[in-house]
Amino acid sequence: MLLPPKLAVLIAEQIAQPVTESRMLQQFGNGSGYLFPGKAPGRPRNVVGTHNLLNQFGLPVLSARNTAMIEAVTSLPPIVVADPFGIHPNAAQRWANYAKGDWSACLAARMITD
């Protein structure tokens, strides 16, 4: 599987240091069921905190989200995509219009300048 280099390094480190059951219980045994538990019991880490954490490791959160959004709206109806992404159905429709947009004018303009 092709992975971004920084993510590949993190995964390789995880493979080199396998998680034992006791270590897993220490990390995820808080009963919340969240991969990224927040400070408040039973709550996930907030979006900004998760975004900052991933950016510390050089993982491009915004571009990955945008790519996932475009992939989702091109393969599913926008109304179905809205809820999992936490956006309004109208915003999902705008993403679908953007993803399926007619790029011929842009390509024609580029051909003229090249």
A tleap script that builds the chain and sets N, CA, C and O, in Angstrom:
source leaprc.protein.ff14SB
mol = sequence {
  NMET LEU LEU PRO PRO LYS LEU ALA VAL LEU
  ILE ALA GLU GLN ILE ALA GLN PRO VAL THR
  GLU SER ARG MET LEU GLN GLN PHE GLY ASN
  GLY SER GLY TYR LEU PHE PRO GLY LYS ALA
  PRO GLY ARG PRO ARG ASN VAL VAL GLY THR
  HIE ASN LEU LEU ASN GLN PHE GLY LEU PRO
  VAL LEU SER ALA ARG ASN THR ALA MET ILE
  GLU ALA VAL THR SER LEU PRO PRO ILE VAL
  VAL ALA ASP PRO PHE GLY ILE HIE PRO ASN
  ALA ALA GLN ARG TRP ALA ASN TYR ALA LYS
  GLY ASP TRP SER ALA CYS LEU ALA ALA ARG
  MET ILE THR CASP
}
set mol.1.N position { 0.844 -1.161 0.000 }
set mol.1.CA position { 0.000 0.000 0.000 }
set mol.1.C position { 0.895 1.232 0.000 }
set mol.1.O position { 1.864 1.308 0.756 }
set mol.2.N position { 0.568 2.178 -0.840 }
set mol.2.CA position { 1.324 3.410 -0.932 }
set mol.2.C position { 0.832 4.380 0.130 }
set mol.2.O position { -0.351 4.715 0.173 }
set mol.3.N position { 1.744 4.832 0.990 }
set mol.3.CA position { 1.402 5.745 2.081 }
set mol.3.C position { 2.288 6.976 2.013 }
set mol.3.O position { 3.404 6.915 1.499 }
set mol.4.N position { 1.789 8.106 2.536 }
set mol.4.CA position { 2.681 9.260 2.660 }
set mol.4.C position { 3.885 8.861 3.519 }
set mol.4.O position { 3.724 8.115 4.485 }
set mol.5.N position { 5.088 9.343 3.188 }
set mol.5.CA position { 6.295 8.908 3.898 }
set mol.5.C position { 6.230 9.067 5.414 }
set mol.5.O position { 6.657 8.174 6.146 }
set mol.6.N position { 5.707 10.179 5.889 }
set mol.6.CA position { 5.660 10.399 7.343 }
set mol.6.C position { 4.701 9.430 8.020 }
set mol.6.O position { 4.970 8.969 9.129 }
set mol.7.N position { 3.598 9.121 7.375 }
set mol.7.CA position { 2.663 8.148 7.927 }
set mol.7.C position { 3.288 6.758 7.906 }
set mol.7.O position { 3.103 5.983 8.844 }
set mol.8.N position { 4.017 6.438 6.855 }
set mol.8.CA position { 4.679 5.138 6.763 }
set mol.8.C position { 5.676 4.945 7.903 }
set mol.8.O position { 5.791 3.849 8.452 }
set mol.9.N position { 6.395 6.008 8.259 }
set mol.9.CA position { 7.351 5.920 9.381 }
set mol.9.C position { 6.613 5.637 10.679 }
set mol.9.O position { 7.053 4.797 11.465 }
set mol.10.N position { 5.490 6.325 10.923 }
set mol.10.CA position { 4.725 6.096 12.154 }
set mol.10.C position { 4.195 4.664 12.226 }
set mol.10.O position { 4.216 4.040 13.287 }
set mol.11.N position { 3.721 4.150 11.094 }
set mol.11.CA position { 3.205 2.785 11.073 }
set mol.11.C position { 4.339 1.788 11.293 }
set mol.11.O position { 4.168 0.797 12.003 }
set mol.12.N position { 5.485 2.046 10.692 }
set mol.12.CA position { 6.638 1.157 10.892 }
set mol.12.C position { 7.048 1.137 12.364 }
set mol.12.O position { 7.401 0.082 12.892 }
set mol.13.N position { 7.004 2.294 13.032 }
set mol.13.CA position { 7.323 2.348 14.463 }
set mol.13.C position { 6.318 1.532 15.276 }
set mol.13.O position { 6.698 0.846 16.224 }
set mol.14.N position { 5.041 1.605 14.909 }
set mol.14.CA position { 4.024 0.830 15.617 }
set mol.14.C position { 4.247 -0.667 15.425 }
set mol.14.O position { 4.058 -1.449 16.356 }
set mol.15.N position { 4.647 -1.062 14.226 }
set mol.15.CA position { 4.904 -2.478 13.957 }
set mol.15.C position { 6.125 -2.951 14.740 }
set mol.15.O position { 6.146 -4.070 15.253 }
set mol.16.N position { 7.145 -2.090 14.830 }
set mol.16.CA position { 8.371 -2.454 15.553 }
set mol.16.C position { 8.129 -2.580 17.047 }
set mol.16.O position { 8.836 -3.328 17.722 }
set mol.17.N position { 7.147 -1.864 17.575 }
set mol.17.CA position { 6.817 -1.923 18.996 }
set mol.17.C position { 5.378 -2.408 19.137 }
set mol.17.O position { 4.472 -1.601 19.343 }
set mol.18.N position { 5.159 -3.708 19.028 }
set mol.18.CA position { 3.792 -4.210 19.081 }
set mol.18.C position { 3.112 -3.843 20.402 }
set mol.18.O position { 3.744 -3.775 21.455 }
set mol.19.N position { 1.826 -3.614 20.306 }
set mol.19.CA position { 1.049 -3.238 21.484 }
set mol.19.C position { 0.655 -4.509 22.229 }
set mol.19.O position { -0.026 -5.376 21.682 }
set mol.20.N position { 1.084 -4.606 23.462 }
set mol.20.CA position { 0.678 -5.737 24.287 }
set mol.20.C position { -0.686 -5.436 24.885 }
set mol.20.O position { -1.145 -4.294 24.870 }
set mol.21.N position { -1.327 -6.466 25.409 }
set mol.21.CA position { -2.664 -6.271 25.974 }
set mol.21.C position { -2.631 -5.283 27.133 }
set mol.21.O position { -3.523 -4.443 27.255 }
set mol.22.N position { -1.612 -5.373 27.986 }
set mol.22.CA position { -1.557 -4.456 29.135 }
set mol.22.C position { -1.316 -3.022 28.665 }
set mol.22.O position { -1.886 -2.082 29.217 }
set mol.23.N position { -0.463 -2.854 27.634 }
set mol.23.CA position { -0.224 -1.505 27.125 }
set mol.23.C position { -1.479 -0.957 26.442 }
set mol.23.O position { -1.776 0.234 26.533 }
set mol.24.N position { -2.201 -1.830 25.765 }
set mol.24.CA position { -3.433 -1.394 25.125 }
set mol.24.C position { -4.446 -0.961 26.176 }
set mol.24.O position { -5.139 0.041 25.999 }
set mol.25.N position { -4.532 -1.709 27.263 }
set mol.25.CA position { -5.458 -1.325 28.324 }
set mol.25.C position { -5.058 0.005 28.941 }
set mol.25.O position { -5.924 0.800 29.308 }
set mol.26.N position { -3.767 0.258 29.060 }
set mol.26.CA position { -3.316 1.540 29.585 }
set mol.26.C position { -3.712 2.666 28.632 }
set mol.26.O position { -4.149 3.730 29.070 }
set mol.27.N position { -3.558 2.431 27.335 }
set mol.27.CA position { -3.854 3.479 26.367 }
set mol.27.C position { -5.349 3.651 26.117 }
set mol.27.O position { -5.854 4.773 26.092 }
set mol.28.N position { -6.043 2.553 25.935 }
set mol.28.CA position { -7.432 2.640 25.515 }
set mol.28.C position { -8.405 2.082 26.559 }
set mol.28.O position { -9.596 1.937 26.283 }
set mol.29.N position { -7.910 1.779 27.729 }
set mol.29.CA position { -8.752 1.195 28.759 }
set mol.29.C position { -9.535 2.218 29.557 }
set mol.29.O position { -9.948 1.938 30.683 }
set mol.30.N position { -9.748 3.405 28.992 }
set mol.30.CA position { -10.464 4.441 29.717 }
set mol.30.C position { -11.972 4.261 29.643 }
set mol.30.O position { -12.720 5.029 30.249 }
set mol.31.N position { -12.420 3.262 28.910 }
set mol.31.CA position { -13.842 2.984 28.838 }
set mol.31.C position { -14.602 3.883 27.880 }
set mol.31.O position { -15.799 3.684 27.673 }
set mol.32.N position { -13.940 4.863 27.296 }
set mol.32.CA position { -14.645 5.779 26.400 }
set mol.32.C position { -14.869 5.165 25.027 }
set mol.32.O position { -15.835 5.511 24.347 }
set mol.33.N position { -13.991 4.259 24.609 }
set mol.33.CA position { -14.102 3.670 23.290 }
set mol.33.C position { -13.569 4.556 22.189 }
set mol.33.O position { -13.678 4.205 21.014 }
set mol.34.N position { -12.997 5.688 22.533 }
set mol.34.CA position { -12.465 6.608 21.534 }
set mol.34.C position { -10.985 6.354 21.302 }
set mol.34.O position { -10.229 6.126 22.247 }
set mol.35.N position { -10.576 6.395 20.045 }
set mol.35.CA position { -9.170 6.265 19.706 }
set mol.35.C position { -8.394 7.463 20.233 }
set mol.35.O position { -7.274 7.320 20.722 }
set mol.36.N position { -8.996 8.648 20.131 }
set mol.36.CA position { -8.394 9.878 20.645 }
set mol.36.C position { -9.293 10.435 21.743 }
set mol.36.O position { -10.077 11.348 21.489 }
set mol.37.N position { -9.191 9.898 22.963 }
set mol.37.CA position { -10.069 10.386 24.034 }
set mol.37.C position { -9.739 11.833 24.394 }
set mol.37.O position { -8.586 12.258 24.319 }
set mol.38.N position { -10.762 12.572 24.781 }
set mol.38.CA position { -10.585 13.966 25.169 }
set mol.38.C position { -10.260 14.099 26.641 }
set mol.38.O position { -10.118 13.108 27.358 }
set mol.39.N position { -10.146 15.345 27.079 }
set mol.39.CA position { -9.858 15.605 28.489 }
set mol.39.C position { -11.053 15.275 29.369 }
set mol.39.O position { -10.894 14.766 30.479 }
set mol.40.N position { -12.256 15.567 28.866 }
set mol.40.CA position { -13.468 15.261 29.625 }
set mol.40.C position { -13.778 13.772 29.490 }
set mol.40.O position { -13.708 13.222 28.391 }
set mol.41.N position { -14.119 13.118 30.600 }
set mol.41.CA position { -14.422 11.685 30.539 }
set mol.41.C position { -15.565 11.388 29.559 }
set mol.41.O position { -16.584 12.078 29.541 }
set mol.42.N position { -15.371 10.358 28.760 }
set mol.42.CA position { -16.407 9.931 27.836 }
set mol.42.C position { -16.579 10.815 26.621 }
set mol.42.O position { -17.575 10.698 25.906 }
set mol.43.N position { -15.626 11.700 26.374 }
set mol.43.CA position { -15.710 12.601 25.221 }
set mol.43.C position { -14.485 12.427 24.328 }
set mol.43.O position { -13.388 12.178 24.827 }
set mol.44.N position { -14.662 12.554 23.005 }
set mol.44.CA position { -13.492 12.460 22.123 }
set mol.44.C position { -12.682 13.749 22.168 }
set mol.44.O position { -13.166 14.787 22.619 }
set mol.45.N position { -11.461 13.668 21.701 }
set mol.45.CA position { -10.620 14.864 21.551 }
set mol.45.C position { -11.321 15.782 20.556 }
set mol.45.O position { -11.928 15.313 19.594 }
set mol.46.N position { -11.237 17.087 20.787 }
set mol.46.CA position { -11.919 17.997 19.866 }
set mol.46.C position { -11.206 18.038 18.516 }
set mol.46.O position { -10.061 17.604 18.386 }
set mol.47.N position { -11.900 18.561 17.531 }
set mol.47.CA position { -11.408 18.558 16.150 }
set mol.47.C position { -10.091 19.327 16.028 }
set mol.47.O position { -9.165 18.877 15.353 }
set mol.48.N position { -10.013 20.482 16.679 }
set mol.48.CA position { -8.803 21.301 16.587 }
set mol.48.C position { -7.616 20.560 17.206 }
set mol.48.O position { -6.519 20.575 16.649 }
set mol.49.N position { -7.830 19.918 18.344 }
set mol.49.CA position { -6.758 19.167 18.998 }
set mol.49.C position { -6.267 18.010 18.139 }
set mol.49.O position { -5.064 17.766 18.042 }
set mol.50.N position { -7.201 17.302 17.519 }
set mol.50.CA position { -6.829 16.195 16.642 }
set mol.50.C position { -6.086 16.711 15.415 }
set mol.50.O position { -5.087 16.129 14.991 }
set mol.51.N position { -6.580 17.804 14.852 }
set mol.51.CA position { -5.931 18.420 13.692 }
set mol.51.C position { -4.493 18.817 14.031 }
set mol.51.O position { -3.570 18.542 13.265 }
set mol.52.N position { -4.312 19.461 15.176 }
set mol.52.CA position { -2.966 19.882 15.593 }
set mol.52.C position { -2.049 18.684 15.842 }
set mol.52.O position { -0.874 18.712 15.478 }
set mol.53.N position { -2.587 17.638 16.461 }
set mol.53.CA position { -1.789 16.438 16.735 }
set mol.53.C position { -1.294 15.805 15.435 }
set mol.53.O position { -0.119 15.454 15.323 }
set mol.54.N position { -2.172 15.660 14.469 }
set mol.54.CA position { -1.782 15.055 13.201 }
set mol.54.C position { -0.812 15.949 12.434 }
set mol.54.O position { 0.101 15.456 11.772 }
set mol.55.N position { -1.010 17.259 12.523 }
set mol.55.CA position { -0.082 18.183 11.856 }
set mol.55.C position { 1.318 18.121 12.468 }
set mol.55.O position { 2.308 18.329 11.767 }
set mol.56.N position { 1.407 17.836 13.771 }
set mol.56.CA position { 2.728 17.699 14.411 }
set mol.56.C position { 3.540 16.589 13.757 }
set mol.56.O position { 4.768 16.658 13.704 }
set mol.57.N position { 2.855 15.573 13.263 }
set mol.57.CA position { 3.521 14.450 12.607 }
set mol.57.C position { 3.614 14.641 11.101 }
set mol.57.O position { 4.008 13.727 10.376 }
set mol.58.N position { 3.251 15.833 10.632 }
set mol.58.CA position { 3.375 16.134 9.204 }
set mol.58.C position { 2.335 15.476 8.331 }
set mol.58.O position { 2.568 15.269 7.141 }
set mol.59.N position { 1.182 15.141 8.905 }
set mol.59.CA position { 0.120 14.508 8.124 }
set mol.59.C position { -0.858 15.585 7.653 }
set mol.59.O position { -1.415 16.304 8.482 }
set mol.60.N position { -1.079 15.712 6.351 }
set mol.60.CA position { -1.891 16.797 5.793 }
set mol.60.C position { -3.385 16.570 5.997 }
set mol.60.O position { -4.042 15.940 5.169 }
set mol.61.N position { -3.904 17.073 7.077 }
set mol.61.CA position { -5.288 16.821 7.448 }
set mol.61.C position { -6.275 17.445 6.464 }
set mol.61.O position { -7.202 16.774 6.010 }
set mol.62.N position { -6.088 18.708 6.134 }
set mol.62.CA position { -7.057 19.398 5.285 }
set mol.62.C position { -7.096 18.809 3.881 }
set mol.62.O position { -8.179 18.577 3.342 }
set mol.63.N position { -5.945 18.565 3.286 }
set mol.63.CA position { -5.950 18.004 1.934 }
set mol.63.C position { -6.515 16.584 1.927 }
set mol.63.O position { -7.180 16.188 0.970 }
set mol.64.N position { -6.258 15.820 2.984 }
set mol.64.CA position { -6.814 14.458 3.067 }
set mol.64.C position { -8.334 14.514 3.201 }
set mol.64.O position { -9.045 13.721 2.585 }
set mol.65.N position { -8.830 15.458 4.009 }
set mol.65.CA position { -10.282 15.601 4.171 }
set mol.65.C position { -10.919 16.015 2.850 }
set mol.65.O position { -11.952 15.470 2.463 }
set mol.66.N position { -10.314 16.967 2.161 }
set mol.66.CA position { -10.870 17.427 0.887 }
set mol.66.C position { -10.892 16.309 -0.149 }
set mol.66.O position { -11.857 16.163 -0.899 }
set mol.67.N position { -9.824 15.527 -0.185 }
set mol.67.CA position { -9.777 14.393 -1.113 }
set mol.67.C position { -10.862 13.377 -0.777 }
set mol.67.O position { -11.534 12.861 -1.670 }
set mol.68.N position { -11.030 13.093 0.504 }
set mol.68.CA position { -12.071 12.149 0.931 }
set mol.68.C position { -13.456 12.684 0.584 }
set mol.68.O position { -14.330 11.930 0.155 }
set mol.69.N position { -13.653 13.992 0.772 }
set mol.69.CA position { -14.947 14.595 0.461 }
set mol.69.C position { -15.254 14.478 -1.028 }
set mol.69.O position { -16.361 14.092 -1.404 }
set mol.70.N position { -14.288 14.807 -1.874 }
set mol.70.CA position { -14.506 14.732 -3.320 }
set mol.70.C position { -14.775 13.289 -3.748 }
set mol.70.O position { -15.655 13.034 -4.571 }
set mol.71.N position { -14.016 12.353 -3.189 }
set mol.71.CA position { -14.235 10.933 -3.513 }
set mol.71.C position { -15.636 10.497 -3.075 }
set mol.71.O position { -16.318 9.769 -3.795 }
set mol.72.N position { -16.054 10.944 -1.899 }
set mol.72.CA position { -17.365 10.538 -1.377 }
set mol.72.C position { -18.507 11.085 -2.229 }
set mol.72.O position { -19.432 10.348 -2.568 }
set mol.73.N position { -18.450 12.377 -2.580 }
set mol.73.CA position { -19.572 12.967 -3.324 }
set mol.73.C position { -19.611 12.529 -4.785 }
set mol.73.O position { -20.635 12.695 -5.448 }
set mol.74.N position { -18.523 11.977 -5.293 }
set mol.74.CA position { -18.567 11.462 -6.660 }
set mol.74.C position { -19.088 10.027 -6.716 }
set mol.74.O position { -19.476 9.550 -7.782 }
set mol.75.N position { -19.098 9.335 -5.573 }
set mol.75.CA position { -19.570 7.956 -5.575 }
set mol.75.C position { -20.875 7.742 -4.804 }
set mol.75.O position { -21.495 6.685 -4.916 }
set mol.76.N position { -21.295 8.748 -4.019 }
set mol.76.CA position { -22.531 8.646 -3.242 }
set mol.76.C position { -23.350 9.915 -3.414 }
set mol.76.O position { -22.795 10.960 -3.754 }
set mol.77.N position { -24.660 9.847 -3.187 }
set mol.77.CA position { -25.464 11.065 -3.230 }
set mol.77.C position { -25.027 12.034 -2.121 }
set mol.77.O position { -24.709 11.593 -1.017 }
set mol.78.N position { -25.005 13.332 -2.393 }
set mol.78.CA position { -24.567 14.305 -1.389 }
set mol.78.C position { -25.332 14.217 -0.069 }
set mol.78.O position { -24.744 14.428 0.992 }
set mol.79.N position { -26.606 13.916 -0.112 }
set mol.79.CA position { -27.391 13.836 1.125 }
set mol.79.C position { -26.876 12.721 2.038 }
set mol.79.O position { -26.957 12.823 3.262 }
set mol.80.N position { -26.351 11.664 1.434 }
set mol.80.CA position { -25.800 10.546 2.211 }
set mol.80.C position { -24.450 10.944 2.813 }
set mol.80.O position { -24.110 10.508 3.913 }
set mol.81.N position { -23.692 11.760 2.104 }
set mol.81.CA position { -22.350 12.167 2.540 }
set mol.81.C position { -22.406 13.193 3.669 }
set mol.81.O position { -21.500 13.246 4.501 }
set mol.82.N position { -23.447 13.996 3.704 }
set mol.82.CA position { -23.528 15.123 4.639 }
set mol.82.C position { -23.364 14.702 6.101 }
set mol.82.O position { -22.563 15.299 6.820 }
set mol.83.N position { -24.089 13.711 6.543 }
set mol.83.CA position { -24.068 13.344 7.966 }
set mol.83.C position { -22.713 12.821 8.437 }
set mol.83.O position { -22.207 13.321 9.442 }
set mol.84.N position { -22.097 11.842 7.767 }
set mol.84.CA position { -20.796 11.359 8.259 }
set mol.84.C position { -19.705 12.436 8.293 }
set mol.84.O position { -18.814 12.397 9.141 }
set mol.85.N position { -19.785 13.400 7.360 }
set mol.85.CA position { -18.788 14.468 7.343 }
set mol.85.C position { -19.167 15.621 8.265 }
set mol.85.O position { -18.373 16.538 8.479 }
set mol.86.N position { -20.366 15.576 8.805 }
set mol.86.CA position { -20.801 16.623 9.726 }
set mol.86.C position { -21.031 17.959 9.046 }
set mol.86.O position { -20.752 19.009 9.623 }
set mol.87.N position { -21.538 17.924 7.822 }
set mol.87.CA position { -21.801 19.162 7.090 }
set mol.87.C position { -23.280 19.224 6.701 }
set mol.87.O position { -23.977 18.210 6.714 }
set mol.88.N position { -23.740 20.407 6.360 }
set mol.88.CA position { -25.121 20.602 5.924 }
set mol.88.C position { -25.303 19.959 4.540 }
set mol.88.O position { -24.370 19.964 3.737 }
set mol.89.N position { -26.473 19.416 4.255 }
set mol.89.CA position { -26.699 18.818 2.933 }
set mol.89.C position { -26.433 19.786 1.773 }
set mol.89.O position { -25.983 19.366 0.707 }
set mol.90.N position { -26.711 21.074 1.978 }
set mol.90.CA position { -26.429 22.045 0.910 }
set mol.90.C position { -24.924 22.154 0.653 }
set mol.90.O position { -24.494 22.296 -0.492 }
set mol.91.N position { -24.131 22.088 1.720 }
set mol.91.CA position { -22.669 22.120 1.552 }
set mol.91.C position { -22.193 20.873 0.806 }
set mol.91.O position { -21.302 20.954 -0.039 }
set mol.92.N position { -22.785 19.726 1.119 }
set mol.92.CA position { -22.429 18.488 0.411 }
set mol.92.C position { -22.785 18.608 -1.071 }
set mol.92.O position { -22.051 18.119 -1.930 }
set mol.93.N position { -23.910 19.258 -1.368 }
set mol.93.CA position { -24.297 19.448 -2.766 }
set mol.93.C position { -23.310 20.372 -3.478 }
set mol.93.O position { -22.981 20.144 -4.643 }
set mol.94.N position { -22.836 21.412 -2.789 }
set mol.94.CA position { -21.836 22.300 -3.400 }
set mol.94.C position { -20.545 21.538 -3.686 }
set mol.94.O position { -19.914 21.754 -4.721 }
set mol.95.N position { -20.146 20.641 -2.768 }
set mol.95.CA position { -18.958 19.809 -3.013 }
set mol.95.C position { -19.176 18.927 -4.240 }
set mol.95.O position { -18.273 18.756 -5.059 }
set mol.96.N position { -20.379 18.370 -4.361 }
set mol.96.CA position { -20.677 17.508 -5.515 }
set mol.96.C position { -20.613 18.314 -6.804 }
set mol.96.O position { -20.088 17.838 -7.810 }
set mol.97.N position { -21.143 19.531 -6.778 }
set mol.97.CA position { -21.086 20.383 -7.969 }
set mol.97.C position { -19.635 20.712 -8.316 }
set mol.97.O position { -19.255 20.718 -9.487 }
set mol.98.N position { -18.838 20.982 -7.300 }
set mol.98.CA position { -17.419 21.277 -7.517 }
set mol.98.C position { -16.692 20.062 -8.105 }
set mol.98.O position { -15.919 20.187 -9.054 }
set mol.99.N position { -16.952 18.894 -7.530 }
set mol.99.CA position { -16.255 17.672 -7.960 }
set mol.99.C position { -16.648 17.259 -9.369 }
set mol.99.O position { -15.828 16.721 -10.112 }
set mol.100.N position { -17.877 17.503 -9.732 }
set mol.100.CA position { -18.366 17.092 -11.055 }
set mol.100.C position { -18.383 18.259 -12.028 }
set mol.100.O position { -18.946 18.156 -13.118 }
set mol.101.N position { -17.778 19.354 -11.643 }
set mol.101.CA position { -17.805 20.563 -12.459 }
set mol.101.C position { -17.167 20.375 -13.816 }
set mol.101.O position { -16.399 19.442 -14.051 }
set mol.102.N position { -17.508 21.287 -14.695 }
set mol.102.CA position { -16.962 21.286 -16.048 }
set mol.102.C position { -15.662 22.078 -16.051 }
set mol.102.O position { -15.667 23.297 -15.879 }
set mol.103.N position { -14.557 21.381 -16.246 }
set mol.103.CA position { -13.232 22.001 -16.196 }
set mol.103.C position { -12.716 22.352 -17.590 }
set mol.103.O position { -11.549 22.713 -17.744 }
set mol.104.N position { -13.572 22.250 -18.601 }
set mol.104.CA position { -13.102 22.474 -19.969 }
set mol.104.C position { -12.610 23.902 -20.179 }
set mol.104.O position { -11.630 24.102 -20.897 }
set mol.105.N position { -13.259 24.906 -19.576 }
set mol.105.CA position { -12.810 26.292 -19.731 }
set mol.105.C position { -11.421 26.487 -19.122 }
set mol.105.O position { -10.576 27.180 -19.690 }
set mol.106.N position { -11.198 25.875 -17.973 }
set mol.106.CA position { -9.890 25.973 -17.321 }
set mol.106.C position { -8.817 25.307 -18.179 }
set mol.106.O position { -7.726 25.855 -18.343 }
set mol.107.N position { -9.115 24.143 -18.721 }
set mol.107.CA position { -8.147 23.429 -19.558 }
set mol.107.C position { -7.867 24.186 -20.843 }
set mol.107.O position { -6.729 24.234 -21.310 }
set mol.108.N position { -8.917 24.781 -21.417 }
set mol.108.CA position { -8.727 25.552 -22.653 }
set mol.108.C position { -7.843 26.763 -22.396 }
set mol.108.O position { -6.976 27.084 -23.209 }
set mol.109.N position { -8.059 27.437 -21.267 }
set mol.109.CA position { -7.231 28.594 -20.923 }
set mol.109.C position { -5.786 28.182 -20.703 }
set mol.109.O position { -4.868 28.919 -21.061 }
set mol.110.N position { -5.583 27.042 -20.131 }
set mol.110.CA position { -4.221 26.564 -19.890 }
set mol.110.C position { -3.517 26.223 -21.205 }
set mol.110.O position { -2.326 26.488 -21.367 }
set mol.111.N position { -4.259 25.637 -22.136 }
set mol.111.CA position { -3.671 25.276 -23.427 }
set mol.111.C position { -3.214 26.518 -24.188 }
set mol.111.O position { -2.222 26.471 -24.914 }
set mol.112.N position { -3.933 27.623 -24.024 }
set mol.112.CA position { -3.590 28.860 -24.702 }
set mol.112.C position { -2.273 29.419 -24.143 }
set mol.112.O position { -1.436 29.918 -24.895 }
set mol.113.N position { -2.097 29.330 -22.806 }
set mol.113.CA position { -0.888 29.886 -22.179 }
set mol.113.C position { 0.318 28.989 -22.347 }
set mol.113.O position { 1.446 29.467 -22.231 }
set mol.114.N position { 0.129 27.712 -22.614 }
set mol.114.CA position { 1.283 26.793 -22.737 }
set mol.114.C position { 1.938 26.871 -24.052 }
set mol.114.O position { 2.914 26.162 -24.299 }
savepdb mol mol.pdb
quit
